[in-house]
Amino acid sequence: MAIFIFGVPVKGSFPTLLLAAAIYCVTATGMGLLASAVTRSQIAAMFLAMIGTMIPATTYGGMTDPVSSMEGSARIIGDIYPASHMFTISRGVFAKALGFSDLAGSFLPLAISAPLIVGIAIMLLKKQET
């Protein structure tokens, strides 16, 4: 949307942005699966997924305040929350003309979070009888 509707040019590596988006999509799907695994109804899962992703992303992810300016537990949450790394990567690609080698430090936590969150969600899913 940023490129085609709003005309924002990609100054950095587009494949880097695509790779980050794919990894983040797996992470976000895992968060939704995790919400489904710990709730009993679809409405509760949707509410938990919405509250559990949007509030931390805006508060701790660096959308409104940079993670580097946070202190204490907010800084710790901001450093481990996957959205903060996706924000860093997308800002780097769009505004700073960065590529994969420049953003490798943000890719590592993002790449670790995807299998970790999906794995925890799979472990918490109840097994169905056949």
C-alpha positions as MATLAB code, in Angstrom:
seq = 'MAIFIFGVPVKGSFPTLLLAAAIYCVTATGMGLLASAVTRSQIAAMFLAMIGTMIPATTYGGMTDPVSSMEGSARIIGDIYPASHMFTISRGVFAKALGFSDLAGSFLPLAISAPLIVGIAIMLLKKQET';
ca = [
       0.000    0.000    0.000;
       2.795    2.396    0.853;
       4.344    1.943   -2.572;
       1.325    1.739   -4.862;
      -1.325    3.840   -3.126;
       0.736    6.455   -1.284;
       3.694    6.535   -3.683;
       6.375    6.054   -1.029;
       9.562    4.944   -2.789;
      11.608    2.017   -1.520;
      15.126    3.369   -1.228;
      16.704    0.210    0.177;
      16.563   -3.466   -0.674;
      13.047   -4.635   -1.574;
      13.957   -8.350   -1.139;
      15.106   -7.500    2.394;
      11.718   -5.950    3.110;
       9.911   -8.957    1.636;
      11.941  -11.401    3.725;
      11.277   -9.420    6.908;
       7.560   -9.226    6.092;
       7.396  -12.987    5.519;
       9.127  -13.738    8.823;
       6.900  -11.244   10.630;
       3.778  -12.812    9.072;
       4.808  -16.185   10.514;
       5.349  -14.523   13.898;
       1.979  -12.739   13.774;
       0.240  -15.958   12.756;
       1.917  -17.696   15.679;
       0.631  -14.985   18.030;
      -2.901  -15.580   16.759;
      -2.470  -19.325   17.140;
      -1.155  -18.790   20.662;
      -4.240  -16.703   21.499;
      -6.439  -19.491   20.124;
      -4.578  -22.097   22.149;
      -5.119  -20.374   25.498;
      -8.768  -19.331   25.062;
     -11.981  -21.297   24.735;
     -13.930  -19.188   22.246;
     -13.223  -17.509   18.955;
     -14.334  -14.113   20.267;
     -11.979  -14.362   23.246;
      -9.125  -15.407   20.954;
      -9.754  -12.457   18.630;
      -9.917  -10.038   21.553;
      -6.750  -11.441   23.148;
      -4.893  -11.369   19.834;
      -5.957   -7.776   19.209;
      -5.090   -6.538   22.694;
      -1.970   -8.701   22.910;
      -0.488   -7.404   19.676;
      -1.713   -3.864   19.052;
      -1.098   -2.359   22.485;
       2.439   -3.740   22.904;
       3.296   -2.808   19.307;
       2.288    0.811   19.781;
       3.521    1.141   23.354;
       6.737   -0.893   23.339;
       7.494   -1.458   19.659;
       8.866    1.961   18.890;
       5.918    3.251   16.897;
       5.382    6.312   19.088;
       8.600    6.464   21.148;
      11.950    4.946   20.182;
      12.832    1.768   22.075;
      16.257    3.274   22.795;
      14.615    6.004   24.902;
      12.686    3.562   27.094;
      13.835    2.496   30.541;
      13.391   -0.537   32.777;
      10.904   -3.228   31.855;
       9.561   -1.170   28.931;
      13.002   -1.302   27.326;
      13.235   -5.070   27.864;
       9.800   -5.636   26.324;
      10.658   -3.307   23.438;
      13.903   -5.153   22.776;
      12.255   -8.583   22.595;
       8.933   -7.681   20.959;
       8.978   -8.711   17.261;
       7.116   -5.617   16.023;
       9.932   -3.335   17.159;
      12.382   -5.184   14.906;
       9.949   -5.082   11.988;
       9.569   -1.319   12.477;
      13.356   -0.950   12.426;
      13.661   -2.990    9.244;
      10.848   -1.205    7.406;
      12.153    2.233    8.401;
      15.643    1.220    7.347;
      14.530   -0.035    3.940;
      12.092    2.780    3.168;
      13.842    5.820    4.606;
      17.529    5.000    4.985;
      18.264    2.862    1.892;
      19.550   -0.051    3.995;
      19.976   -3.642    2.920;
      20.138   -7.016    4.628;
      23.716   -6.652    5.859;
      22.856   -3.325    7.511;
      19.768   -4.760    9.207;
      21.104   -8.176   10.239;
      20.949   -7.165   13.905;
      17.178   -6.711   13.614;
      16.677   -9.870   11.572;
      18.152  -12.162   14.215;
      15.550  -11.505   16.956;
      12.779  -11.538   14.360;
      13.995  -14.881   12.979;
      14.242  -16.333   16.488;
      10.758  -15.164   17.480;
       8.941  -16.876   14.595;
       9.724  -20.523   15.430;
       9.687  -19.790   19.160;
       6.167  -18.322   19.194;
       4.778  -20.884   16.740;
       6.419  -23.712   18.722;
       4.937  -22.522   22.014;
       1.511  -22.207   20.383;
       1.752  -25.734   18.963;
       2.771  -27.145   22.347;
      -0.223  -25.449   24.021;
      -2.774  -26.654   21.463;
      -5.004  -29.384   22.752;
      -4.670  -32.634   20.882;
      -7.829  -33.767   19.091;
      -9.070  -37.305   19.325;
      -9.345  -39.103   16.007;
];
